[in-house]
Structures are given as C-alpha cells and as structure tokens.
C-alpha cells in the first residue's frame, strides 16, 4: 500500500521489494520467482490445490499447478519412498 492506503502498481511493488531485500542484506530475487517458490513450498507442505489457486489469484487450479508449482528432486523423495513400499522395496 502506498502512503495513502492505495494499492501499489507492479513497478512500485518491485521497487519496494528490492529496497527491502537490499536493506536486509538479502539476495535480490524476481518477485515472479519468489511467487513460484512460495506456491511450491505451500503445495509440498500439504496446502490443497484450490487454496493455492486462491492464494495466487487464479480461478483455475490447473493454471497454478502448471506455471507456479515446481517441485524439485528433494520434494519427490516421499513419493519415491511410497513407490518403494508398493513394490516391496524400502
């Protein structure tokens, strides 16, 4: 929000975010990437798809899952363990 309580536009939001990152000694990341990281984190920690979509401002869950939820190898390990149990492995 700006000084008068109005919503920030995209440029203003990026400027404020980068100023905050710089002031706190954080590496600058694009807000788009931070958004994807946040949604991936929430998804891998059990937040239901319909809530992820709502959080992202999407009306279609498929959009959120396709473009923003990007699990890495570590996120896939529990699935691999489950598969191992199914086939008589681990």
ZIDAJO-V819802 format. One record per pair of residues at least 6 apart in sequence whose ideal C-beta (glycine too) atoms are under 8 Angstrom apart, sorted by the first residue. I is the first residue (numbers start at 0). GAP is how many residues later the second one is. Records with the same first field share a line. If there is no record, write none. Layout:
I->GAP, GAP
//
This chain:
0->6, 7
1->6, 10
7->8
12->18
13->17
16->14
17->10
19->6
20->6, 7, 8
21->6
28->8
34->21, 33
35->31, 32, 33, 34
38->13, 16, 17, 25, 29, 30
39->28, 29, 30, 31, 35
41->9, 10, 13
42->6, 9, 22, 26, 28
43->27, 31
46->8
48->12, 15, 16
49->11
51->9, 12, 13, 16, 17
52->6, 7, 8, 10, 11
55->7, 8, 12
57->6
80->9
82->6
83->6
//
